[in-house]
Amino acid sequence: MDIQRIQAVNSQITLILDNPKSVKLQVKQINLAQRQLRIIKKEINAFIRTINQNANQSHADSVISVGLDIFGKRRWAGTVRSETRRQIEREKIDARQP
């Protein structure tokens, strides 16, 4: 969705130096295109921020790892926690893909 909008804005950006009035109009169009790109960038950053907040809210310490810690199996608990972190990171990366 955003890629198509960016490509549409990109097609509007051209500058041909032929006469002053035409160049002035082209500069106005380029400025408008830049504003549109800034708006798209804000939307994308808000989306990424939401993804990161959701990932941060998910708990890295699962019940299994806490139970393993209590029973003295710290190595296994660490493995479970690290695998959970990796899974959360994979989900973040997958969610960011267009």
Secondary structure, DSSP 8 states (H G I E B T S, - for coil): -HHHHHHHHHHH-----S-HHHHHHHHHHHHHHHHHHHHHHHHHHHHHHHHHHHHHHS-SS-HHHHHHHHTT-HHHHHHHHHHHHHHHHHHHHHHH--
